[in-house]
Amino acid sequence: MDVSVLRQRVHKILEPEDRETRASAFFNVFITAVILLSIAVMVLASVERLEAKYSALFSVVFFFTTIVFSIEYPLRLWSCTADPRYASPVRGRLAWAITPFALIDLLVVFPFYLNIFFGINLTGLVVLRVFRVFKLIRYSESINTITRVVRAQKDMLITAYLVLFIALISASTLMFQIENPVQPDKFTSIPATMWWGIVTLATVGYGDIVPVTAAGKILGGFIILIGIGIFALPAGILASGFTQELQKKMAKARSGHPGSGGGVYLCPHCKSEIHESELWRRQ
């Protein structure tokens, strides 16, 4: 078999574009199961009792999942040139290697081989195993939908969080000026007061730092009321984004139906407007 043809087939299995084949669907299920297994082992191994009893099993599973990811990454690097965006054998692969998903794939296996080839203790880099969670993004359509919504609404989200940051700075500065003379051990500085500002704006209220003066309590009450509205902004923006994304999916699904299109027609009987995508319903 020609190498270019084989590369194209591998790429379609690893990165299905339009429709999933049986091989790509099987691969997605398999790699997702491996990711979930790896995450489960990472979580369970943090329990000392389980680690002492099943340490050998955990090591075997971790070794197996790492080998699977170690095979997956070179295959993606080798086959990425089948994508026109990374067609160049050298520059294309370098461009692919710095994409977010490729960096996550590399960080997943990086600590393991760093320990093997360079003798660097894995303990300090065990935190990098958490990147295996992010590998699920590639294989979950639901998570990909969230990613698309956040990307589409990023400007409005940035504005909302900028407003939140301004409110946090203002509230923390005012509360520091009011409470510091009375509680210098609690409200030691504006950065320290920002912890109070965050939990108050979020209406969490841990109670570890609280105002005791009348002015501080009044200010705290206003901050809580403001926080309810400010924290609702990102939720509303994301809800609107999900609605738009759902409408796009529905429109795309209808566009594949016979008789679909984007034109508007006038019904000869009732004189109502009918979109071309709805003509098939009237037949």
Backbone as numpy.savetxt, mean C-alpha at the origin, in Angstrom:
# Nx Ny Nz CAx CAy CAz Cx Cy Cz
13.39 -23.99 -28.21 12.54 -22.79 -28.21 13.42 -21.54 -28.21
13.03 -20.55 -28.98 13.77 -19.29 -29.04 13.77 -18.62 -27.67
14.92 -18.02 -27.31 15.06 -17.40 -26.00 14.09 -16.24 -25.85
13.91 -15.45 -26.89 13.01 -14.30 -26.81 11.57 -14.75 -26.59
11.19 -15.86 -27.23 9.84 -16.39 -27.04 9.66 -16.89 -25.61
10.68 -17.58 -25.10 10.63 -18.07 -23.72 10.55 -16.91 -22.74
11.32 -15.86 -23.01 11.29 -14.69 -22.14 9.90 -14.05 -22.14
9.28 -13.98 -23.31 7.95 -13.41 -23.41 6.94 -14.24 -22.63
7.05 -15.56 -22.70 6.12 -16.42 -21.97 6.30 -16.28 -20.46
7.55 -16.23 -20.03 7.82 -16.07 -18.59 7.28 -14.73 -18.11
7.46 -13.70 -18.91 6.96 -12.38 -18.53 5.44 -12.37 -18.42
4.76 -13.06 -19.33 3.29 -13.10 -19.28 2.79 -13.86 -18.06
3.58 -14.83 -17.60 3.20 -15.57 -16.40 3.41 -14.70 -15.15
4.55 -14.02 -15.12 4.88 -13.20 -13.95 4.11 -11.89 -13.92
3.88 -11.31 -15.09 3.23 -10.00 -15.18 2.12 -10.04 -16.23
1.00 -10.72 -15.95 -0.09 -10.76 -16.93 -0.67 -9.37 -17.13
-0.85 -8.97 -18.39 -1.29 -7.61 -18.68 -2.81 -7.52 -18.80
-3.37 -8.19 -19.78 -4.81 -8.09 -20.00 -5.57 -9.22 -19.33
-5.32 -10.42 -19.76 -6.04 -11.57 -19.22 -5.06 -12.55 -18.61
-5.45 -13.13 -17.46 -4.61 -14.13 -16.82 -4.74 -15.46 -17.55
-3.62 -16.11 -17.79 -3.63 -17.46 -18.30 -3.71 -18.42 -17.12
-3.88 -19.69 -17.42 -3.93 -20.67 -16.35 -2.61 -20.70 -15.59
-1.51 -20.57 -16.32 -0.19 -20.59 -15.68 0.02 -19.37 -14.78
-0.39 -18.19 -15.27 -0.21 -16.99 -14.46 -1.12 -17.00 -13.23
-2.34 -17.54 -13.39 -3.25 -17.64 -12.24 -2.69 -18.60 -11.19
-2.14 -19.73 -11.65 -1.53 -20.68 -10.72 -0.34 -20.05 -10.01
0.48 -19.31 -10.76 1.64 -18.67 -10.15 1.22 -17.65 -9.10
0.19 -16.85 -9.40 -0.27 -15.85 -8.44 -0.76 -16.50 -7.15
-1.51 -17.60 -7.28 -1.99 -18.31 -6.09 -0.83 -18.88 -5.30
0.13 -19.49 -6.02 1.28 -20.11 -5.35 2.12 -19.07 -4.62
2.47 -17.98 -5.30 3.35 -16.98 -4.68 2.64 -16.26 -3.55
1.33 -16.07 -3.66 0.58 -15.47 -2.57 0.58 -16.37 -1.35
0.43 -17.68 -1.57 0.47 -18.64 -0.46 1.84 -18.64 0.20
2.89 -18.54 -0.61 4.25 -18.51 -0.06 4.46 -17.24 0.77
3.96 -16.11 0.28 4.09 -14.85 1.03 3.36 -14.94 2.36
2.12 -15.45 2.34 1.35 -15.58 3.57 2.01 -16.54 4.54
2.57 -17.62 4.02 3.29 -18.58 4.87 4.50 -17.92 5.51
5.23 -17.14 4.73 6.40 -16.44 5.24 6.03 -15.45 6.34
4.93 -14.71 6.11 4.48 -13.74 7.11 4.04 -14.45 8.38
3.34 -15.58 8.23 2.88 -16.33 9.40 4.05 -16.82 10.24
5.09 -17.30 9.58 6.27 -17.77 10.29 6.97 -16.61 11.00
7.06 -15.47 10.33 7.68 -14.30 10.94 6.95 -13.88 12.21
5.61 -13.92 12.16 4.81 -13.52 13.32 4.91 -14.55 14.43
4.74 -15.83 14.10 4.76 -16.88 15.12 6.13 -17.04 15.76
7.19 -16.79 15.00 8.55 -16.94 15.55 8.86 -15.88 16.60
8.06 -14.83 16.65 8.29 -13.81 17.67 7.78 -14.24 19.05
7.00 -15.33 19.10 6.53 -15.88 20.37 7.60 -16.83 20.89
8.19 -16.51 22.03 9.33 -17.28 22.53 9.00 -18.76 22.72
7.83 -19.05 23.23 7.44 -20.44 23.47 7.37 -21.22 22.16
6.78 -20.61 21.12 6.69 -21.29 19.83 8.05 -21.37 19.15
8.85 -20.34 19.30 10.18 -20.34 18.69 11.05 -21.44 19.29
10.96 -21.65 20.60 11.75 -22.69 21.25 11.30 -24.09 20.83
10.01 -24.25 20.59 9.47 -25.57 20.27 9.57 -25.90 18.79
9.37 -24.90 17.92 9.31 -25.16 16.47 10.39 -24.40 15.70
11.49 -24.11 16.34 12.54 -23.32 15.68 13.05 -24.00 14.41
13.19 -25.32 14.44 13.68 -26.04 13.26 12.69 -25.92 12.11
11.39 -26.08 12.42 10.36 -25.97 11.38 10.33 -24.55 10.82
10.42 -23.56 11.69 10.41 -22.17 11.24 11.60 -21.90 10.32
12.75 -22.47 10.65 13.95 -22.26 9.83 13.79 -22.88 8.45
13.18 -24.07 8.41 12.97 -24.75 7.13 12.01 -23.95 6.25
10.91 -23.48 6.85 9.93 -22.71 6.10 10.54 -21.41 5.62
11.31 -20.74 6.49 11.95 -19.49 6.10 12.93 -19.72 4.95
13.68 -20.82 5.02 14.64 -21.13 3.95 13.90 -21.41 2.64
12.80 -22.15 2.71 12.02 -22.47 1.51 11.45 -21.21 0.87
10.83 -20.35 1.67 10.24 -19.13 1.11 11.30 -18.21 0.54
12.44 -18.16 1.19 13.52 -17.31 0.68 14.04 -17.82 -0.66
14.13 -19.14 -0.80 14.57 -19.72 -2.08 13.56 -19.40 -3.18
12.27 -19.50 -2.86 11.24 -19.18 -3.85 11.38 -17.72 -4.30
11.54 -16.81 -3.35 11.69 -15.40 -3.70 13.00 -15.15 -4.44
14.02 -15.95 -4.12 15.32 -15.81 -4.78 15.26 -16.25 -6.23
14.38 -17.19 -6.55 14.19 -17.61 -7.94 13.30 -16.60 -8.67
12.31 -16.09 -7.97 11.37 -15.16 -8.59 12.06 -13.89 -9.06
12.94 -13.33 -8.22 13.56 -12.04 -8.55 14.42 -12.12 -9.82
15.34 -13.11 -9.96 16.10 -13.20 -11.21 15.23 -13.44 -12.44
14.16 -14.21 -12.28 13.26 -14.43 -13.42 12.61 -13.13 -13.86
12.19 -12.32 -12.90 11.60 -11.02 -13.24 12.63 -10.11 -13.89
13.85 -10.13 -13.35 14.92 -9.30 -13.91 15.27 -9.74 -15.33
15.27 -11.04 -15.56 15.61 -11.57 -16.88 14.50 -11.30 -17.89
13.25 -11.45 -17.48 12.14 -11.34 -18.43 11.57 -9.94 -18.56
12.05 -8.98 -17.77 11.46 -7.63 -17.80 11.67 -6.94 -19.15
12.68 -7.37 -19.91 12.93 -6.74 -21.21 11.83 -7.05 -22.23
10.95 -8.02 -21.91 9.80 -8.27 -22.78 8.80 -7.12 -22.71
8.89 -6.32 -21.67 8.06 -5.13 -21.54 8.72 -4.00 -22.34
8.00 -3.35 -23.25 8.60 -2.28 -24.07 9.25 -1.17 -23.25
8.77 -0.95 -22.05 9.35 0.10 -21.21 10.77 -0.24 -20.77
11.09 -1.52 -20.71 12.41 -1.95 -20.26 13.08 -2.82 -21.32
12.91 -2.44 -22.57 13.39 -3.27 -23.69 14.91 -3.34 -23.75
15.59 -2.29 -23.32 17.05 -2.28 -23.39 17.62 -3.33 -22.43
18.54 -4.19 -22.90 19.06 -5.26 -22.04 19.72 -4.77 -20.75
20.42 -3.63 -20.82 21.11 -3.13 -19.64 20.32 -2.01 -18.97
20.07 -0.94 -19.72 19.36 0.20 -19.14 17.93 -0.18 -18.73
17.31 -1.03 -19.53 15.96 -1.46 -19.20 15.92 -2.21 -17.88
16.87 -3.12 -17.70 16.90 -3.89 -16.45 17.26 -3.00 -15.26
18.14 -2.04 -15.47 18.46 -1.10 -14.39 17.25 -0.26 -14.03
16.50 0.17 -15.05 15.29 0.96 -14.80 14.26 0.12 -14.06
14.14 -1.16 -14.43 13.19 -2.03 -13.73 13.63 -2.27 -12.30
14.93 -2.40 -12.07 15.45 -2.73 -10.74 15.18 -1.66 -9.70
14.96 -0.43 -10.15 14.71 0.65 -9.18 13.22 0.98 -9.05
12.37 0.17 -9.67 10.93 0.36 -9.48 10.55 -0.12 -8.07
9.48 0.41 -7.48 9.13 0.04 -6.10 8.98 -1.46 -5.88
8.27 -2.15 -6.77 8.06 -3.58 -6.59 9.38 -4.35 -6.67
10.26 -3.95 -7.57 11.54 -4.63 -7.70 12.40 -4.41 -6.45
12.38 -3.22 -5.91 13.14 -2.94 -4.68 12.60 -3.76 -3.51
11.28 -3.90 -3.44 10.69 -4.73 -2.38 11.13 -6.18 -2.54
11.09 -6.68 -3.78 11.52 -8.06 -4.04 12.98 -8.26 -3.63
13.82 -7.26 -3.86 15.24 -7.38 -3.51 15.43 -7.33 -2.00
14.73 -6.44 -1.34 14.88 -6.31 0.11 14.38 -7.55 0.85
13.48 -8.28 0.24 12.96 -9.50 0.87 14.06 -10.54 1.03
14.94 -10.67 0.04 15.99 -11.71 0.08 17.35 -11.15 0.47
17.48 -9.84 0.52 18.77 -9.21 0.78 19.41 -9.66 2.09
18.68 -9.66 3.24 19.33 -10.04 4.50 19.85 -11.47 4.50
19.13 -12.38 3.86 19.53 -13.78 3.85 20.90 -13.97 3.19
21.07 -13.37 2.01 22.33 -13.54 1.29 23.44 -12.67 1.85
23.06 -11.60 2.51 24.07 -10.78 3.18 24.72 -11.58 4.31
23.93 -12.40 4.96 24.45 -13.24 6.04 25.30 -14.38 5.49
24.87 -14.96 4.35 25.59 -16.11 3.79 26.94 -15.70 3.20
26.94 -14.66 2.37 28.15 -14.31 1.62 29.09 -13.37 2.37
28.56 -12.57 3.26 29.40 -11.59 3.95 29.49 -11.84 5.45
28.74 -12.82 5.96 28.81 -13.15 7.37 28.23 -12.11 8.30
27.43 -11.20 7.75 26.82 -10.16 8.58 25.61 -10.76 9.28
25.54 -10.55 10.61 24.47 -11.12 11.41 23.12 -10.65 10.89
22.21 -11.59 10.73 20.87 -11.28 10.21 19.98 -10.58 11.23
20.35 -10.69 12.51 19.48 -10.18 13.56 19.17 -8.70 13.38
20.18 -7.93 13.03 19.98 -6.50 12.89 19.13 -6.13 11.69
19.01 -7.05 10.72 18.26 -6.77 9.50 16.95 -7.55 9.42
16.56 -8.18 10.53 15.34 -8.97 10.50 14.12 -8.12 10.20
14.24 -6.82 10.48 13.11 -5.93 10.21 12.78 -5.89 8.72
13.77 -6.19 7.86 13.53 -6.16 6.43 12.59 -7.28 5.98
12.38 -8.28 6.83 11.45 -9.35 6.46 10.02 -8.82 6.33
9.76 -7.72 7.00 8.41 -7.16 6.94 8.04 -6.74 5.53
9.04 -6.54 4.66 8.76 -6.16 3.28 8.04 -7.27 2.53
8.03 -8.49 3.08 7.29 -9.56 2.42 5.79 -9.26 2.44
5.36 -8.48 3.43 3.96 -8.08 3.47 3.62 -7.26 2.23
4.55 -6.37 1.83 4.30 -5.49 0.70 4.28 -6.23 -0.63
4.84 -7.46 -0.66 4.78 -8.24 -1.89 3.34 -8.61 -2.23
2.46 -8.63 -1.22 1.06 -8.96 -1.48 0.41 -7.93 -2.38
0.93 -6.69 -2.37 0.34 -5.63 -3.18 0.34 -6.03 -4.65
1.41 -6.70 -5.07 1.53 -7.07 -6.49 0.45 -8.06 -6.92
0.02 -8.91 -5.98 -0.86 -10.01 -6.36 -2.30 -9.83 -5.88
-2.61 -8.71 -5.25 -3.97 -8.47 -4.77 -4.60 -7.33 -5.57
-5.68 -7.63 -6.28 -6.36 -6.61 -7.06 -7.00 -5.57 -6.14
-7.47 -6.00 -4.97 -8.07 -5.07 -4.02 -7.05 -4.06 -3.53
-5.85 -4.55 -3.19 -4.81 -3.65 -2.72 -4.34 -2.74 -3.85
-4.29 -3.28 -5.06 -3.93 -2.46 -6.21 -4.96 -1.36 -6.44
-6.23 -1.67 -6.17 -7.28 -0.66 -6.29 -7.04 0.47 -5.30
-6.68 0.12 -4.07 -6.37 1.14 -3.06 -5.21 2.00 -3.52
-4.19 1.35 -4.09 -3.03 2.09 -4.57 -3.41 3.06 -5.67
-4.26 2.62 -6.60 -4.69 3.50 -7.69 -5.51 4.67 -7.16
-6.36 4.40 -6.17 -7.18 5.47 -5.59 -6.30 6.51 -4.91
-5.34 6.04 -4.12 -4.44 6.98 -3.42 -3.63 7.79 -4.42
-3.17 7.13 -5.50 -2.40 7.85 -6.51 -3.26 8.89 -7.22
-4.51 8.54 -7.49 -5.39 9.47 -8.19 -5.78 10.66 -7.32
-5.87 10.43 -6.01 -6.33 11.48 -5.10 -5.16 12.10 -4.32
-3.94 11.88 -4.77 -2.79 12.30 -3.98 -2.75 13.80 -3.73
-3.15 14.60 -4.70 -3.11 16.07 -4.51 -4.06 16.51 -3.40
-5.27 15.96 -3.40 -6.24 16.33 -2.37 -5.82 15.77 -1.01
-5.22 14.58 -1.00 -4.77 14.00 0.26 -3.62 14.82 0.85
-2.71 15.26 -0.02 -1.61 16.09 0.45 -2.13 17.38 1.06
-3.13 17.98 0.40 -3.73 19.21 0.94 -4.38 18.96 2.29
-5.10 17.85 2.42 -5.78 17.53 3.68 -4.78 17.33 4.81
-3.70 16.60 4.52 -2.70 16.36 5.56 -1.87 17.61 5.85
-1.75 18.49 4.87 -1.08 19.76 5.13 -1.91 20.60 6.11
-3.23 20.61 5.91 -4.11 21.30 6.86 -3.99 20.68 8.25
-3.91 19.35 8.29 -3.75 18.65 9.57 -2.44 19.03 10.23
-1.37 19.14 9.45 -0.06 19.49 10.00 -0.07 20.91 10.56
-0.71 21.83 9.83 -0.81 23.22 10.31 -1.59 23.28 11.62
-2.69 22.52 11.69 -3.48 22.48 12.92 -2.67 21.88 14.07
-1.87 20.87 13.78 -1.04 20.24 14.81 -0.01 21.22 15.36
0.68 21.92 14.47 1.70 22.89 14.91 1.06 24.01 15.72
-0.06 24.53 15.24 -0.73 25.64 15.93 -1.21 25.21 17.31
-1.88 24.05 17.38 -2.40 23.57 18.65 -1.28 23.28 19.64
-0.21 22.65 19.19 0.90 22.31 20.08 1.59 23.56 20.60
1.77 24.55 19.74 2.42 25.79 20.17 1.59 26.52 21.23
0.29 26.63 20.96 -0.59 27.32 21.92 -0.66 26.56 23.24
-0.79 25.24 23.20 -0.88 24.47 24.43 0.42 24.51 25.21
1.53 24.54 24.52 2.82 24.64 25.21 2.93 25.96 25.97
2.50 27.04 25.33 2.56 28.35 25.99 1.64 28.39 27.21
0.52 27.69 27.16 -0.44 27.72 28.27 -0.02 26.79 29.40
0.41 25.57 29.07 0.62 24.54 30.09 2.05 24.42 30.59
3.01 24.90 29.83 4.41 24.76 30.26 4.69 25.41 31.61
4.18 26.62 31.89 4.46 27.20 33.21 3.89 26.37 34.37
2.81 25.62 34.12 2.17 24.85 35.18 2.70 23.42 35.24
2.94 22.83 34.05 3.43 21.44 33.98 4.72 21.37 33.16
5.81 21.91 33.65 7.06 21.89 32.87 7.62 20.49 32.65
7.21 19.54 33.50 7.70 18.17 33.35 6.90 17.39 32.29
5.71 17.86 31.94 4.88 17.20 30.93 5.01 17.89 29.58
4.72 19.18 29.57 4.81 19.96 28.34 6.18 20.62 28.30
7.20 19.79 28.05 8.58 20.25 28.15 9.01 21.10 26.96
8.41 20.87 25.79 8.79 21.60 24.59 7.64 21.48 23.59
7.74 22.24 22.51 6.71 22.13 21.47 6.73 20.76 20.81
7.91 20.19 20.45 7.89 18.82 19.91 7.27 17.81 20.85
7.55 17.93 22.17 6.94 17.00 23.13 5.44 17.22 23.21
5.00 18.46 23.10 3.57 18.76 23.14 2.86 18.27 21.88
3.61 18.08 20.80 3.00 17.59 19.57 2.43 16.19 19.75
2.99 15.41 20.68 2.40 14.09 20.97 0.99 14.26 21.50
0.82 15.22 22.42 -0.53 15.52 22.91 -1.41 15.99 21.76
-0.85 16.84 20.88 -1.62 17.36 19.75 -2.10 16.27 18.82
-1.26 15.27 18.56 -1.63 14.19 17.65 -2.78 13.36 18.22
-2.63 12.93 19.49 -3.66 12.07 20.07 -4.95 12.85 20.32
-4.85 14.18 20.47 -6.05 14.98 20.67 -6.77 15.23 19.35
-6.02 15.59 18.30 -6.63 15.78 16.99 -7.26 14.49 16.48
-6.63 13.37 16.80 -7.18 12.07 16.39 -8.30 11.60 17.30
-8.60 12.39 18.33 -9.64 12.08 19.33 -9.40 10.72 19.98
-8.11 10.35 20.14 -7.76 9.10 20.83 -7.71 9.34 22.33
-6.91 10.35 22.74 -6.85 10.73 24.15 -6.31 9.66 25.07
-5.01 9.37 25.01 -4.42 8.36 25.87 -4.45 8.78 27.35
-4.39 10.08 27.59 -4.45 10.55 28.97 -3.12 10.63 29.67
-2.02 10.34 28.97 -0.70 10.44 29.60 -0.26 11.90 29.77
-0.73 12.78 28.88 -0.46 14.21 28.99 -1.79 14.94 28.82
-2.21 15.66 29.84 -3.50 16.36 29.78 -3.33 17.78 30.33
-4.07 18.74 29.79 -4.04 20.10 30.34 -4.77 20.16 31.67
-4.29 21.00 32.57 -4.92 21.15 33.89 -5.46 22.55 34.11
-5.03 23.50 33.30 -5.53 24.86 33.44 -6.86 25.01 32.70
-7.63 26.01 33.08 -8.91 26.25 32.43 -8.73 26.60 30.96
-7.74 27.47 30.69 -7.48 27.85 29.30 -7.03 26.64 28.48
-6.22 25.77 29.09 -5.76 24.57 28.39 -6.88 23.61 28.07
-7.82 23.46 29.01 -8.96 22.57 28.79 -9.88 23.10 27.70
-10.09 24.43 27.70 -10.93 25.04 26.65 -10.28 24.84 25.29
-8.97 25.11 25.23 -8.25 24.92 23.96 -8.31 23.46 23.52
-8.12 22.54 24.48 -8.19 21.12 24.16 -9.53 20.72 23.60
-10.62 21.29 24.16 -11.96 20.99 23.64 -12.13 21.44 22.21
-11.64 22.66 21.89 -11.72 23.15 20.52 -10.90 22.27 19.57
-9.73 21.86 20.03 -8.86 21.02 19.19 -9.53 19.69 18.89
-10.23 19.12 19.86 -10.94 17.85 19.64 -12.02 18.03 18.57
-12.79 19.13 18.68 -13.86 19.37 17.70 -13.28 19.61 16.31
-12.17 20.34 16.25 -11.51 20.58 14.95 -10.97 19.27 14.39
-10.40 18.44 15.29 -9.81 17.18 14.84 -10.81 16.24 14.21
-12.04 16.23 14.73 -13.08 15.37 14.16 -13.31 15.71 12.69
-13.37 17.01 12.39 -13.59 17.43 11.00 -12.38 17.21 10.12
-11.19 17.51 10.65 -9.98 17.39 9.83 -9.70 15.93 9.50
-9.83 15.04 10.47 -9.54 13.63 10.22 -10.58 12.98 9.33
-11.74 13.60 9.20 -12.77 13.06 8.31 -12.47 13.39 6.84
-11.63 14.41 6.60 -11.33 14.81 5.22 -10.68 13.69 4.41
-9.57 13.09 4.86 -8.97 12.02 4.06 -9.94 10.86 3.81
-10.77 10.54 4.81 -11.74 9.44 4.63 -12.73 9.78 3.53
-13.20 11.02 3.51 -14.13 11.43 2.46 -13.48 11.44 1.09
-12.23 11.89 1.03 -11.50 11.92 -0.24 -11.32 10.51 -0.78
-10.92 9.58 0.09 -10.72 8.19 -0.34 -12.04 7.54 -0.74
-13.12 7.84 -0.01 -14.43 7.28 -0.36 -14.86 7.76 -1.74
-14.63 9.05 -2.03 -14.95 9.58 -3.35 -14.09 8.92 -4.42
-12.81 8.70 -4.10 -11.91 8.04 -5.05 -12.34 6.62 -5.35
-12.78 5.89 -4.32 -13.25 4.52 -4.54 -14.50 4.50 -5.41
-15.37 5.46 -5.20 -16.58 5.55 -6.03 -16.21 5.78 -7.49
-15.28 6.68 -7.75 -14.85 6.94 -9.11 -14.19 5.72 -9.73
-13.37 5.02 -8.93 -12.70 3.82 -9.43 -13.71 2.74 -9.77
-14.74 2.59 -8.94 -15.79 1.61 -9.20 -16.56 1.95 -10.46
-16.82 3.23 -10.67 -17.52 3.65 -11.89 -16.69 3.37 -13.13
-15.38 3.57 -13.02 -14.49 3.27 -14.15 -14.51 1.78 -14.48
-14.49 0.95 -13.44 -14.53 -0.50 -13.67 -15.83 -0.92 -14.32
-16.93 -0.34 -13.84 -18.23 -0.68 -14.41 -18.33 -0.22 -15.86
-17.80 0.96 -16.15 -17.81 1.45 -17.52 -16.95 0.58 -18.42
-15.81 0.14 -17.89 -14.93 -0.73 -18.67 -15.58 -2.08 -18.92
-16.30 -2.59 -17.93 -16.99 -3.87 -18.10 -18.10 -3.75 -19.14
-18.82 -2.62 -19.12 -19.89 -2.42 -20.10 -19.35 -2.23 -21.50
-18.14 -1.64 -21.59 -17.57 -1.36 -22.92 -17.25 -2.64 -23.68
-17.08 -3.74 -22.93 -16.81 -5.01 -23.59 -18.04 -5.71 -24.06
-19.22 -5.15 -23.75 -20.48 -5.78 -24.17 -20.84 -5.36 -25.59
-21.39 -6.28 -26.37 -21.78 -5.92 -27.74 -22.74 -4.73 -27.74
-22.49 -3.82 -28.66 -23.33 -2.65 -28.79 -22.94 -1.52 -27.88
-21.77 -1.68 -27.18 -21.36 -0.64 -26.26 -20.63 0.45 -27.01
-20.59 1.62 -26.39 -19.90 2.74 -27.02 -20.10 3.99 -26.24
-19.73 5.09 -26.79 -19.80 6.34 -26.05 -20.79 7.33 -26.62
-21.55 6.96 -27.68 -22.47 7.90 -28.28 -23.76 8.03 -27.50
-24.53 9.08 -27.82 -25.83 9.32 -27.20 -26.86 9.43 -28.30
-27.97 8.68 -28.15 -29.01 8.65 -29.17 -30.34 9.10 -28.56
-31.27 9.53 -29.43 -32.59 9.98 -29.01 -33.60 8.90 -29.36
-34.30 8.43 -28.34 -35.29 7.38 -28.56 -36.43 7.93 -29.43
-36.79 7.26 -30.54 -37.85 7.76 -31.43 -39.24 7.70 -30.80
-39.39 6.95 -29.74 -40.70 6.77 -29.12 -40.91 7.73 -27.94
-40.00 7.64 -26.96 -40.18 8.45 -25.75 -39.35 9.72 -25.76
-38.49 9.89 -26.80 -37.66 11.08 -26.95 -36.63 11.25 -25.83
-36.32 10.16 -25.13 -35.32 10.25 -24.07 -33.94 9.92 -24.63
-32.91 10.44 -23.98 -31.54 10.19 -24.41 -31.09 8.80 -23.96
-30.43 8.08 -24.87 -29.94 6.74 -24.56 -28.46 6.70 -24.92
-27.62 6.36 -23.93 -26.20 6.19 -24.21 -25.99 4.93 -25.04
-25.02 4.98 -25.90 -24.76 3.84 -26.79 -24.48 2.57 -26.01
-23.83 2.71 -24.82 -23.52 1.54 -24.01 -24.77 0.87 -23.47
-25.93 1.57 -23.52 -27.18 1.01 -23.01 -28.11 0.53 -24.12
-27.68 0.67 -25.40 -28.55 0.29 -26.50 -28.94 -1.17 -26.45
-27.99 -2.02 -26.02 -28.27 -3.46 -26.02 -29.41 -3.81 -25.09
-29.65 -2.97 -24.06 -30.75 -3.24 -23.14 -32.11 -2.99 -23.81
-32.14 -2.11 -24.84 -33.41 -1.74 -25.46 -33.76 -2.64 -26.65
-32.83 -3.53 -27.00 -33.08 -4.38 -28.16 -34.04 -5.53 -27.81
